[in-house]
């Protein structure tokens, strides 16, 4: 079950509080969280999502879609003034264009996860879009976020790939290329390097767990 205030506070930190706080307030963010929940229900019904998968991905999907909606709303507020904002003692220019792009990609990807409709992906993008399903094994729920952050830091380099990271427990760790459709990432040189990095990171983490026991 999602802790509304906790996820709102997390989004504030990621979006850059305190500057964010003058643009989106808690009430607005709570409404966006409701929108994310309603979107999940809608897409699940359209896809006739099986009950097991519904409950397995619900919280994580809603959190990610909520954050994408926050980016979109924040970008639209900033965009009204071309990103320019006055603060005491200075004039600053805030980014909003990249937030819109990120939000659009993230929402498309999340819809794809449920609908499995390739048309929802951004087919105009030249970037390869990869999904990393990372088996978090016996990690406690409180440790999963920290572990996933370490995975992202080890792999999220500027190599021309757009990457999404999803923690899983019931399937083996794997990498899936969802765009271009049909590309076998394991056959590309950069893809092989990414897989090696992921395997090494998981191996290092496994060794650390063994040492701590």
C-alpha positions in Angstrom: 0.0 0.0 0.0 1.4 3.4 -1.0 2.2 5.9 1.7 0.9 9.1 0.0 3.0 11.6 2.1 6.1 9.6 1.8 6.0 9.3 -2.0 5.2 13.1 -2.2 8.2 13.9 -0.1 10.4 11.6 -2.2 9.2 13.3 -5.4 9.9 16.7 -3.9 13.5 15.7 -3.2 14.0 14.3 -6.7 12.5 17.3 -8.4 14.7 19.7 -6.5 13.0 21.2 -3.4 12.8 24.0 -2.3 12.5 25.6 -5.8 9.9 23.0 -6.7 7.8 24.0 -3.7 6.8 27.3 -5.2 5.5 25.5 -8.3 3.8 22.4 -7.1 2.2 22.1 -3.7 1.3 19.0 -1.7 -2.3 19.2 -2.7 -1.5 19.3 -6.4 0.9 16.4 -6.0 -1.7 14.4 -4.1 -4.1 14.9 -7.1 -1.4 13.7 -9.5 -1.0 10.6 -7.4 -4.7 10.0 -7.6 -4.4 10.4 -11.4 -1.6 7.9 -11.5 -3.7 5.4 -9.6 -6.7 5.9 -11.9 -4.4 5.5 -15.0 -3.2 2.2 -13.6 -6.8 1.0 -13.1 -7.8 2.1 -16.6 -4.9 0.5 -18.5 -5.2 -2.7 -16.4 -8.9 -2.9 -17.4 -8.1 -2.3 -21.0 -5.4 -4.9 -21.0 -7.5 -7.3 -18.9 -4.4 -7.6 -16.7 -4.3 -10.9 -14.7 -4.8 -10.5 -11.0 -1.3 -11.8 -10.0 0.5 -9.3 -12.2 -1.9 -6.5 -11.2 -0.9 -6.7 -7.5 2.8 -7.4 -8.3 3.4 -4.2 -10.2 0.7 -1.9 -8.9 2.6 0.1 -6.3 5.8 0.4 -8.3 3.9 1.4 -11.5 1.8 4.0 -9.8 4.9 5.6 -8.1 6.7 5.8 -11.4 3.7 7.1 -13.3 3.1 9.7 -10.6 6.7 10.9 -10.8 6.3 11.2 -14.6 3.1 13.3 -14.1 4.9 15.5 -11.7 7.6 16.2 -14.2 5.0 17.0 -16.9 3.1 19.3 -14.6 6.2 21.0 -13.4 7.4 21.5 -17.0 4.1 23.0 -18.1 4.2 25.5 -15.2 7.8 26.5 -16.0 7.1 26.6 -19.7 4.4 29.3 -19.3 7.3 31.7 -18.4 9.9 30.1 -20.7 11.6 28.7 -17.6 12.4 32.1 -16.3 11.8 32.8 -12.6 12.6 35.5 -10.2 13.9 34.7 -6.7 15.2 37.2 -4.1 18.4 38.7 -5.4 18.6 36.9 -8.7 16.9 35.8 -11.9 17.1 32.2 -12.8 16.2 30.0 -15.8 14.8 26.6 -15.0 14.8 23.7 -17.4 11.4 22.5 -18.6 11.9 21.0 -22.1 13.9 18.0 -21.0 11.3 17.4 -18.2 8.5 17.1 -20.9 10.6 14.7 -23.0 11.4 12.6 -20.0 7.8 12.5 -18.8 6.6 11.5 -22.2 9.1 8.7 -22.6 8.4 7.4 -19.1 4.6 7.4 -19.5 4.9 5.7 -22.8 7.1 3.0 -21.4 4.8 2.4 -18.4 1.8 2.1 -20.6 3.7 -0.3 -22.8 4.4 -2.5 -19.7 0.7 -3.1 -19.3 -0.7 -2.8 -22.7 2.2 -4.5 -24.6 1.3 -2.3 -27.6 4.4 -1.2 -29.4 2.5 1.8 -30.9 2.6 3.6 -27.5 6.4 3.8 -27.7 8.1 6.8 -29.2 9.0 5.4 -32.6 10.5 8.7 -33.7 13.3 8.3 -31.2 16.8 7.3 -32.5 17.7 6.0 -29.0 17.7 2.4 -28.1 15.3 1.9 -25.1 16.3 -0.9 -22.7 14.5 -2.3 -19.7 16.6 -3.9 -16.9 14.6 -6.4 -14.9 16.8 -6.9 -11.8 16.2 -9.8 -9.5 16.5 -8.4 -6.0 16.5 -11.9 -4.5 16.1 -12.1 -0.8 16.6 -8.4 -0.1 14.3 -6.8 2.4 11.8 -4.3 0.8 13.6 -1.4 2.7 16.9 -2.4 1.0 15.6 -2.8 -2.6 15.6 1.0 -3.3 19.1 1.4 -2.2 20.2 -1.6 -4.2 18.5 -0.4 -7.3 20.1 3.0 -7.0 23.5 1.3 -6.9 22.6 -0.7 -10.1 21.5 2.5 -11.8 24.8 4.3 -10.9 26.9 1.4 -12.2 25.0 1.2 -15.5 23.4 4.6 -16.3 26.1 6.0 -18.4 25.8 8.3 -21.4 26.1 5.6 -24.0 23.1 6.5 -26.3 20.7 4.1 -24.5 17.6 5.1 -22.6 17.4 2.8 -19.6 14.6 1.8 -17.2 15.2 -0.3 -14.1 12.6 -2.5 -12.6 13.1 -4.7 -9.4 11.6 -8.2 -9.8 11.6 -11.3 -7.6 9.8 -14.0 -9.6 12.0 -13.9 -12.8 15.7 -14.0 -13.5 17.6 -10.8 -14.1 17.4 -9.9 -17.8 17.7 -7.0 -20.2 15.0 -6.4 -22.8 15.1 -4.1 -25.7 11.7 -2.5 -26.4 12.8 -0.1 -29.1 13.8 -0.6 -31.8 11.4 -3.5 -31.8 13.2 -6.8 -32.5 16.7 -5.7 -31.7 18.6 -8.3 -29.8 20.7 -6.2 -27.5 22.9 -9.2 -26.6 24.3 -9.1 -30.2 25.6 -5.5 -30.0 29.0 -4.6 -28.5 27.6 -1.9 -26.2 24.8 -4.3 -25.1 27.4 -7.0 -24.2 29.3 -4.5 -22.1 26.1 -3.5 -20.3 25.3 -7.1 -19.6 28.8 -7.8 -18.3 28.5 -4.7 -16.0 25.2 -5.8 -14.7 26.4 -9.4 -14.0 29.5 -8.1 -12.2 27.5 -5.7 -10.1 25.1 -8.5 -9.1 28.0 -10.8 -8.3 29.7 -8.2 -6.1 26.5 -7.6 -4.2 26.1 -11.4 -3.7 29.6 -11.6 -2.3 28.9 -8.8 0.1 25.8 -10.5 1.3 27.8 -13.7 1.9 30.5 -11.8 3.8 27.9 -10.2 6.1 26.3 -13.5 7.0 
